[in-house]
Amino acid sequence: MQIAFRWYLPTQVQQAVGQALDEALIDSLLHAPTAELRMSYFRTFTTVALSQRGMIVLKDLLNQHLNIPGIPLGPADRQRILQRLTLLDDGQCASLIEAERRQLGGDTRRFLFVMQAAARNAKAQQFAALRADATLAEAWMDEALLPFNAPEHADLTIAFLPAALTALPELKRERKIFFVNRWLAAFIGGQHGSDALLLVRNFLDMHPTLEADLHRKVEEAAGELERTVRIRNKGLQ
């Protein structure tokens, strides 16, 4: 559902169906017959909530004004909520993040770094950290890549796509074996437009000597993006 809604549906279609989808998921996360199903609906809701009603319910869950029967929310679930609120620029997210930071206690730098990655107004600073901060733990980078490249922010993150692709040989040398896959899945996979696909294709054309394994990884990620663009364009017809 997350892929279909966030990647495959054009923005105007998301807006048109978002309210109904939110209401259906809210009803299901509260009334599904088993705790396992209620948690599945909750986690889906935290990835696709879009309407004003959805934002209110997310905050009610976070503040425990509303509870899912039989399911106490742990820190990871609360952070799912905060990440969605941040992605959508909710006006209260800063104060809610600060309240969560105080509740967590201890070293909360990783939590704050990931939340900042989800914010629209911190992209340049976050990309600089991802590329140039030698002290940044790879686990922090892994956790921040997807919120940084949320499809809701593709209009912003496309500006960093050329640099992200150019960095591939260096990342292959300096990072763990599967990190490049996750980097590409985030930076190319966070896009959904034909302009991004053109950038990726141009990068491959302009780098004919790119190592074969990197070329193949970029081609695979570009294939996924091409599918997304094709499906999304169908939704505009």
N, C-alpha and C positions, 0 to 999 in steps of 0.2 A: 504493500500500500504506500509506503514511504517513497519508493522509487517511482511508482506510477504518479503519485500526487506531486512530489517536489521536482522531479526531473521531466516527466513526460507531458504533464499538462501545462499549456501556456498560462502565463500569469493571470490573464483575464478569466480563464476557465477556473483556475484555483479560487479566485475571488468569488466566482459565481456559485461554486459548490462547497466552499469551505465551511459555511455556516451549517449546512445540513450534515456534512461529514463530522464536524465537531460535536454536534448534538447526538449523532448516532454513537460516537465513541464514548462520550460522557455517559450516556445511558448504559452502554455495555460495560464500562469499567466499574460502574456502581452496581450493576444488577446481573452480570453474567453468573451462571450457576456454580462455577468453581473459582477458587483463588487463582489457579494457574491462568485461566482465561481472563480474569479481571486484570491480572498483571500484564498479560499480553496486550490487552486493549489500552491499559495505562501507558505502556511504553510506546505503543503506536501513536497515541494521542500526543505524547510529548515531542514527537518528531514532526507532526503535521498540523498541530493546532494553529489556527490562523485568524479566526474571528474574534471580535471583542468578547463574546461570551466564552470562547476558548481561553483567552488570556485571563479572564476573571476566575475561571475554574482552576487554571494552573496555579494562580496565586492563592486561591482558597486551599488547594491541596498542600501547597508549600507551607502556609501558615496554620495548617491543621484546623481550618474552619470547615473543611470537608475532608472526610476520610473514606478510603476504599475499604469496604468490609473485609476484615480478616487479613489486611495487608498493611503493616507499618512501613513507611517509606524510609529507607536508609540514605546515607550520604550520596551514594551514586544516583539514586532516583531523584533526590532533591536537586542534584547538579544537572540532571537531564532537564528538569523544569527550568532552572536558571539559564541554562544554555539556550533553550528555545525563546525565553523572554528576551534574552540579550540579542539573539539573531533578529528578532522582530522589533528591536528598539523600544521595548516597553518602557514607559517613563519612570517606573518604579524599580527597574532592574538594579540600578546602582546601589540603592539602599538595601535591597533584598540580598545582593551579593555580600555587602558589608555585614549584614546580620548573620548570614551563613558563615562568613569567615570567623566571626567572633564565636559562633557556636562550635566550629570545628576545632579551634584552638591550635596550639603548636605551630609548626611550619606550614603555612598556607600558600607559599609562593607558587607551587605547582597549580593549585586550584585557581589562583588569581591569573596566572599566565594563560590557562586554558580559557577562562572566562573572557579575558581580553582578546583572545584570538577570535572569539565569536562576535566581537563588536564591530560595527561598520566603521567606526571612527579611529581604529587603531591598526589598520592594515599595513601601512608603510613601516611603522615601528615593529610590528610583529614579524614581517617578512625579513627585515634587517636582522632581527634576532635569530630567526630560523637559518639564515644564511651565514651570519658572521659571528655569532656568539659562540666561541669555542668552549665556553663553560656550560653551555646548555645541554642538559642530559638528553640523550636520544629518546628516552621514555616520555619526556615532556614534549618533545617535537612530535612524536607519534600521536600523542593525545590531542595536540593542538592543530594538526594538519586538516582534519575534517571540518571542525568548526570554522577555521580560517577560510576554507574553501566551500562554505555552505552555498548551495545553488541559489539561495535567496540573495547572495552577495556577488553573483557572477559578474555583474556590471562593474564591480570594483576589482575583483581578483584577476580578471582577464589582463589587467595591466602588468601583473607579476608573472604571467605565464611564460613570456619569452625568457626571462631571467631564470625561471624555475627549470626550463628545458636546457638552457645553456649550462646550468650547474650539474647536469647529470654525470659527466665523467668524474668530476671532483667528488660527488657524493658516492659514486661507486668505489672510489679509492678509499674514502675516509670513513664510510659508514658501514654498518653490518649488511650482510648479504641481501636481505629482503627489504631493506629500507627504500631502495630506489623504486621498487614496486609500489610501496605505500605512498611515496612522494608523487609518483605519476597518477595513481588512483585518486589522490586528493586534488592535485593541480589541474589535471585534464578532466578527471571525473567530476569536479565541481562546476564544470562549464556545461552549457546546454545550447549554445548558439552557433550558427554557421561561421561567425567571425572568429570564434575560438578554434573551430575546426580548420579554418584557413590558416591561422597562425601555426598550428601544429604541422599541417602539411608543408607549409613554407619552411618551417624549421628543418624538416627532413630533407627537403630539396636542397637547402643551403648547407647541409652538413653531410655530404655523401661519404665522408670518411668516419662517421660516427661508428663506434664499435658495434659489431653485429648484434650482440646481445642487447645493447641499449636501443639500437634501431628497432629490433623486434618488440621490445617492451613498449616503446612509443607507438609503434604501429598497432599493437593490441589495444592500448588505451584509446588511440584515435578511432579504432573500430567501434568501441563502445560509445564514444562521443558521436560518431556518425549516426549510429542507431538512434541515439537520443534526439539528435537534430531532426532526423527524418520523422520520428514519431511526434515530436513537438510541433513540427510544421503541419502534420496532418491535422492536429487539433485546431489549427487556425483556419482550416478550409471549411 
